[in-house]
């Protein structure tokens, strides 16, 4: 199965003459890459939260420690802070057409179903 080696942004100039089946297969490749990226992001959040909580626990040991409720509050606050700092991956495909028309979609199948593209 083909695989993508991707950066955060790529631009491929056309004209592209790709049939529907090939676009749907490309959707599958993109979906697989996106799932891998999402899983990696979730693991990263867990790792960063654990690291932050452990550092807070060590710091608080010097000042009398924490009870279970304080620990839960610290973990929740840490998760929120880290999520605000590190945004989740975004799956978006920007299709550029003649006359400066741009369509942002999450998949080629979504673009195929868009009636405004019949003449494109």
Secondary structure, 3 states (H helix, E strand, C coil): CCCCCCCCCCCCCCCCCCCHHHHHHHHHHHHHHHHHHHHHHHHHHHHHHHHHHHHHHHHHHCCCCCCHHHHHHHHHHHHHHHHHHCCCCCCCEEEECHHHCEEEECCHHHHHCCHHHCCC
